[in-house]
Amino acid sequence: MCNGEIYNYKELAKKYNIKLKTESDCEIILHLYHLLGCNMITLLDGVFSFIILDREQNMIRIGHDPIGIRPLYVCNTDKHLVIASEMKCLTEFKGDIKMVKPGTITHYDLFTKAHMCERYFHLEFPITYTNDQNSIEMIKETLYQSVKKRLLSDRPVGALLSGGLDSSIIVSLMCEMIKPSQIKTFSIGLKGSPDLEAAEQVANHLGTNHTSVVISENDMLSAIEPTIRQIESYDTTTVRASVPMYLLSKYIKKHTDITVILSGEGSDELSGSYLYFHKAPSPLAFQNECIRLINDVQHFDILRGDKTTAGNSLEIRVPFFDKQFVTKYMSIDPNLKIVRGGFEKYLLRKSYEDKLPTNIAWRRKEGFSDGVSTIETPWYQIINNYTKKTFNCTEKEYYLKVFTQYYKGYESLCPYEWLPKWMEQTNPSNRLIL
């Protein structure tokens, strides 16, 4: 069984002279396993969680993609080994539930029940790109190919467009491959929010078929509980950003025929572009923090992206987390990636400043959970006022209370609270940093 997309399945079938019997891109996994064994996982270019039952060797193989784009949980009990894409499927077994680490393949012996987790993708990036010119050339070529392969679909494709740099870049690249008027883009926010205004500007500039979904404070507040149940997390930053993404996914499913959506997720982890990175004490510390974020992202932004969309029968695709792009982009000298001239993501901005309006190409980082609300009344303030008045508790206490209603005993699956580093800040909102 496989949940995912293998983008290079046709190339692999041709290389190994494999005759595919179905139109499924995941069929290639079985053929490669028969030919090459477990080493075949290093050849896969895509996002996946798969399980192979090998009766001949009495083994179960559990494979996870390099970044953990497709969530994967495992529950081990005295009688069962249970595997699922969502935690909620496993709680009835009363066992120890864990997220399978990304970039690994786990070997489980059906007789002895012994298991070994083997890492095949390592977050080690030797410096390859040492100047602006070759870095920018690499970014343009690799990200173009990353978007191109993610447009291959037998279903309609759209894009989330917040008006921030990352989603605007992805949509601009889509417009090079598809007629812009055929690309449906979507943004969400309270009336007068920065994201709605910026997204409309980008959509008009590129010529996409754009929809702005305007919601109310009550819409967002009433969606907090179903969102927490869906995403299976109580992390403050994750919940804040998941609510509008959940509502937008719900709208897309209800009002369009779109099933595949591209998104700008991943750029912040790879680029070190959260605003606290302005405080990075050194390029090495900057690089190490990026690697830490990539290693843990399946617990936070990736979890949010997959579960809010999949919970509404959509498939999210994230070009910035392409295996080739991650490997190459992280091999840029961190001295070139640190904040330059007061701007994070300097190289990305320079790479695409000619394709976007100037104010968008050089727009300051605005977290998704901030950009959907107005400057005067931030989303975090709306939530805090609501939880204090309605439940007489803090925002964090409210999230945990809701989580334990559904998943009591599994609080450890949220490994820690996502907070900025190198500063004393207990509220993760970007609007409170710098």
N, C-alpha and C positions, 0 to 999 in steps of 0.2 A: 504494500500500500504506500502511496506517496501523495503528499499534499505539497504542490509546488509547480514550478515551471523550469524546464531544462531548455535554455535558449539555444544551445549548440547541438541539439540532438541529431539534426540532419547531417551536420558535418561529421559527427562521431559515427553515425551509421555508414556514411560513405567511406570514412577512413578504415573502419574495421569490417567492411563488406557485410553489413548487417541488413537483412531484409525485414523491415518493420511490418507487422500485421495490422496495426491499428493507426489511427491518426493521433494517438496520445504521445505527447513529448516524453512522458515518464516511462514509456515502454522500454526505452533505451537502457534504463538502469539494469533491468533483468539480464539483457543480452550481454552487457559489459561485465556484469558480475560473473556470469558463466565463463566468459573469456579471460577475465583478468583478476577475478576475486575482489577483495575489499579495496585494493589500490585504485579501482576504477573511480572511486569517489573524488579523487584529485582532478579527474578529467571533466567533471561536471561543471558547466557554467550556468548558474541559475540559483534559484532559491528553492529549498526543499526540506521536508522532514519525511524520511522514508523508513519502512520496516521491511526487512526481508526475512522470511522464515525458510531456513535451509535445513530440510529434513535429512539430506545426505550427511551433513556435518553435525546435525543436532544443535544448530546454533540459530540465534536470532541476531540480526545485524540492525542496529538503529543508527541511521545517518542524519546529520544535521548540517545545514548550509553554513558557510564560513562566518556569517555575521549573526545568524539566528533570526532571519527575516520571517520565517514561518515558525511560530511558537511550537514547542514540543515538550510535553510533560510525561514523566514516568512515575508510576506508583508501584512499589515493591512490597508485597505482603508474604506471609508464609505460604499462601496457596496460589497467589496470582502475580503475574507481571502485566501491568496494565499501562497502555500508552495512549495518549490523546493529544489533540491540538489545544484543548481547553482544560483548565483545572477542574471546572465544575463537573466534568464527566467522571472524575476520579474520586471525589470526596466520599462517595458511598462505600468505598473499599476500606476506609479507615486505616490506610497505610501511610508510609512516608512518601510524600509527593515532592518531586524536585523538577526543576526545569533542566532539560538536557543541554549541556554546554554547546555553544555554537562551534563550528569547525572541528567536530569530533565524529568518530564512529565508535559505537559501543558494541562489544561482542558479549553475548549472553548465552551461557551453556545451559541447554534445556535439561541436562541430566544433573549436573552438580549445582546449578544455579549461580555458579561463579560468573562474575562479569568484569570486563576491563574496558575502560574508556580511553580511546587512543586519539590524540590530537593530530589532524592532518593539515590544518591551516594554522600557521603561526603568525602572531602579530609582531613580526620582526621585519623592519624596513630599512635596509641599507641605503644610505644617501646616494641617489643617482642623478638627481636634477639639481644643479648648483647655480643656475642663473635665471633671471626672469624670462628670457627669451625661450630657452628650451622648456622651461616649466609651462609657460603659456601655450606653446605649441602642443605639448603633451596633453594638457587639460582639454584643449579644443578637440583634438582628434579622439581621445579616449572617451570623453563624455558624449560626443556625437555618436560613437558606436554603441555606447551604453544605452542611450535613448532609442536608437534605431532598433536594436534587438528587442526592446520592450514594447515596440509598437506592433510586433507580430502577434496577431490575435484573430480568431474567427468570430470575435464578439466586438461590439462597439467600444471604442477607447476614448476616454476623456481625461481631464486633468484638474487637480486642485490648484487654485491660483490665489494666493494670499496677497500678492502684490509685493512680497518680500523678494530679495535677490534670488534665492534658491529656486522657488517655484517659477519665478519669471524666466530664469535661465532655461529650465526644463521645457516650459511652454514655447519659448523662442526657438529652441532646437526642434521641437515637434513641428513647428510652422515651416521649417526647412524641408520637411519630409512629407507633410500632408498639407493640402490646401487649408489655410487658416480658418476660413469660414466653415469648414467641416469639423473643426476641433471644438468640442464643447468644454468650456472651462467654468469653474464654480468657486465662489467665495461666500463667506458667511460672516455675520457680525451684527452688533447693535447699530441702530441708525446713527450715522455720523462717525463710525469707527474708522481708524486709519487704514485697516486692511481692505475694507469695502472700497474706499476711495482709491487706494493705490492699485488694487486689482482691476478696477474699471479702467484706470488709466493705461495699464499694461495691455488689457484686452483690446482697447480701442487702438492702441499703438500697433499691435500685432494683427488685429483683425479677426480675433476668434469669436465664436458664438458663445457669449458669456452670460451667466446668470448670477445675480447677486441675491443671496438669500438673507433677508433682513429678519432678525428675530428679536424678541423682547427679553427683558431680564427674567420674567416669569418662565418663559420658554426654557431658558438655560438652567434656572434654579430647579425647576421640576424635572429636569433631565439628569440631575446629579446622581440620584439613586440607581436608575436603570443603567447609567453609564458605568458606575462602580461595579455593578453586578456583571456587566458585559466584559469589562477590561480586567477584572480580577486583581485590582490593585487599589491601595489607599494612599499611594504617594501623592503629595500635595501638587507638585508640578504636573504630574501625569494626569491626575483627575481634572485639574483646571483646563488643560489643553484638550483633553479627551471629550469633554462635554460638547463644545461647538463642532468638533470633528464627527462625533456620533450623530449630532443633529443634521449636519450637512450630508453625511452618508445616507441617513434616513430619507432626506429630501431627494437625493439623486436616485435612489432605488425606487421611490414612489412616483416620481414625475418624469423619468427618462428611461431609455433602453440601455443606458450605459452600464456595463458590468466591470470594465477594467479602467482603473484610474492611475495616472502617473502623479507622483508627488515629489516634493523637494526634500524629503526627510534624508538625514545623513550628512548633509553638508556641514552642519554645525560641529558635529563630533570630529569629522575629518579635518576641518579648517581651524578648529580652536576659535570659534567665532561667537561663543557665548560671551557676554560683556565682561564677565569676571576674568577672561583671558587677558584683558588689558593690564591686569595686575601680575601676570606671570613673571616670576623672578629671573628667568633665563630661557633661552631657546630650548635647552634640554628639558627643563621642567614643563615647558609648553608642549613638547612632543610627547613626553610621558603621560601628561594629562589627557591628550588626544587618544593615546592608546588605551588608557584606562576607560575612557568613555565608550570607545568602540567595543571593548571587551564586555562592558556591562549594559550596552544599549538595548539588549533584548528584554531587560527588565523595565525599560522606561519608554523612550520614543518609539522604538520598533514595536513594542507591545501595544502601545497606544494606536499606532498606525494600522497594524494588522487587525486588532480586535474590534476597533470602532467601525472599520470598513467591512470586514468579514461577517461581523454580527448583523450587517444589513445586506448580505449576499453580494458584496462587491469584492473585487480583487485589487489590492494596491500594489503598485510596482515602483521601486525606488532606485532610479538610475545612479544616484550618488553612492549607493552601497554595492554597486557592481564590483565583482571580485577583482577584475583588472584595474578598474579605476581606483579602488581602495589601495591596491598594492603600489600603483604608480604615484598616486597623489600623496600618499604617506611617505614616499621616497624623495620628496622635495626637501631640500635643506630647510630645517625649521627656522633658520635665520631669515628666510624669505617669506615664511608663513606667519611670523609673529605680527602683532599690530604695527602697521606702518602708516605714518602720517595721521594717526588717530583713527584709522580704519581697520577693522577686522576683515578677513577674506580679501586682502588686497589683490592677490593674483587672480582670483575668480572675477573680481570687479573689472580688472584690466582686460581679462579675456573676453568679456561680453559687454563692455561699456558701449560699443558701437551698435549693439543690437537692441538696446533698451533705452528708454528715456533716462537722461542723466540723473535725475533725482531718484529714480528707481535703482539704477546701477550703483549709486553711492548712498542708498538709504541705510540709515543706521539699523543695526539689528533690533528687531521687535519680536519678542516671543509670541507664538501663536495665541497663547492664553491672554496676552496683553493686547495684541493688535485687534482682537475682535470686539474690544470694548472702547469706550470713548476715553480721551485723555482726562477729562474732568472726573469721570467715575470709573476707575479701573475694575476689572472683573474680580480681582482678589478682594477689593473693598466691598463689592456687592455681596460676595459670598460671606465675608466676615460679618457684615451687618445682618445678613439673613440667619446665619447659624446662632449668633448671639441673641437675637430677638426671638427666634422661633424655638431653639433647642437649649438656649442658655449654655452654649459650649463654644469652643474655638473651631475654626475650620478643620484643623487636623483631627480633633477629637470626633467631629461629626463624620469625617471620612472613615475613620477606624470603626466607629459605631455601625455604620452602614455595611462595611466590609464584613464585620463579625456576624451580622445577621445572616449572611450567606455562606461565609467561609471560616467560621470560628475554628481555631486550632491551626490555621494555615497562614498566620500572620508573617511567619519567617520567609515566605516566598517573596515578599517585598524586602530585599536584602538590607536596604538602608534608605534614608530620605535623600532625594536628589537636592543638593544645595551647592551654591557657588563656593569656590575655593579661594584661598589667599585673601580672605576678608572676613570680617565679623558680620555676617548677614544671615538671619534666620528666616527671612522671607525670600523665596527664590524668584520673585518677579523681576524681570529685566528693568522695569521702570524705577526700581529702588537701588539699582547698581550704577555707579559712576555719577 
